[in-house]
């Protein structure tokens, strides 16, 4: 499994960024990208990696934590094997390295999914850096 995040950068507070994530090699037992729930994580310096949102396999259900709710939107294009994160109204506290990951257990997306993925996913990419200046 190979994970590639992109789209990060330096932005002023209140600005926007759109991150993308592609994952290849998810063909386990005939399953493909469109069969897996997906999630976004971030890790700020000196802090643990935290999950803040997920999307189910079909792309019609998402979950986001309160700190990003209403500002971040998760979507996916299964035809392109790509996951997206639209980030609006960015704040300095959003500064972190951003990662994506697949839920290898369930195609669903719930609050619990984030903990499951954080514990089970092993093929983390290098991430993409998002820096928000005040």
LOVEXKE-299328 format. One record per residue (C-alpha): x, y, z negated. Coordinates in steps of 0.2 Angstrom, whole numbers, padded with zeros to 4 digits, always signed. Each point is the difference from the previous one (the first is absolute). Layout:
XYZ
...
//
This chain:
+0000+0000+0000
+0007+0017+0005
-0008+0016-0007
+0003+0017+0008
-0006+0016-0008
+0001+0017+0009
-0006+0018+0000
+0007+0007-0016
+0008+0016-0001
+0001+0017-0010
-0016+0010-0001
-0005+0015-0010
-0014-0003-0014
-0017+0000+0008
+0007-0007+0016
-0004-0016+0009
+0009-0016+0006
-0005-0016+0009
+0010-0015-0004
+0000-0016+0011
+0004-0018-0005
+0003-0015+0012
+0002-0017-0007
+0006-0015+0011
+0002-0018-0003
-0017-0002-0010
-0005-0015+0011
-0002-0012-0014
-0011-0015+0004
-0007+0009+0015
-0004+0016-0009
+0005+0017+0006
+0001+0018-0006
-0019+0002+0002
-0003-0014-0013
+0009+0008-0014
-0005+0014-0012
+0013+0014-0001
+0006+0012-0013
+0011+0015-0002
+0012+0003-0014
+0012+0013-0006
+0014+0002-0011
+0007+0016-0007
+0018+0001-0007
+0001-0008-0017
-0017-0008+0001
-0008-0017+0004
-0008-0003+0017
-0018+0004-0001
-0014-0005+0011
-0012+0014+0004
-0012-0007+0014
-0005-0015+0010
-0011-0004+0015
-0008-0017+0004
+0004-0010+0015
-0014+0006+0011
+0003+0018-0004
-0017+0004-0007
+0004+0001-0019
+0013+0010-0009
+0005+0004-0018
+0011+0014-0006
+0005+0005-0017
-0007+0016-0008
+0016+0009+0002
-0001+0000+0019
-0018-0002+0003
-0008+0012+0011
+0018+0005+0007
+0007-0016+0007
-0009-0011+0013
+0005-0017+0005
-0004-0008+0017
+0006-0013+0011
+0000-0005+0018
+0000-0019+0001
+0002+0001+0019
+0017+0008-0003
+0005-0009-0016
+0002+0017-0008
-0005+0007-0017
-0002+0019-0003
+0000+0012-0014
-0007+0017+0003
+0006+0012-0014
-0008+0017-0002
+0002+0013-0014
+0016-0007-0005
+0007+0004-0017
+0018+0000-0007
-0005-0015-0011
-0003-0010+0017
+0019+0001+0003
+0006-0018+0001
+0005-0014+0011
-0015-0008+0009
-0002-0018+0004
-0013-0011+0007
-0004-0018-0003
-0011-0015+0004
-0012-0009-0011
+0005-0018+0004
-0014-0007-0012
-0016+0009+0005
-0007+0010+0015
-0009+0011-0012
+0005+0016-0008
-0004+0004-0019
+0009+0008-0014
+0007-0017-0005
+0007-0002+0018
+0013+0013-0004
+0007-0010-0015
-0001-0016+0009
+0010+0007+0015
+0013+0008-0011
+0003-0016-0009
+0000-0012+0015
+0006+0010+0015
+0019-0003+0003
+0004+0007+0017
+0000+0019-0004
+0006+0011+0013
+0012+0015-0003
-0014+0012-0002
-0002+0018+0007
+0004+0015-0011
-0013+0013-0003
+0006+0016-0008
-0012+0014-0005
+0007+0017-0005
-0009+0012-0011
//
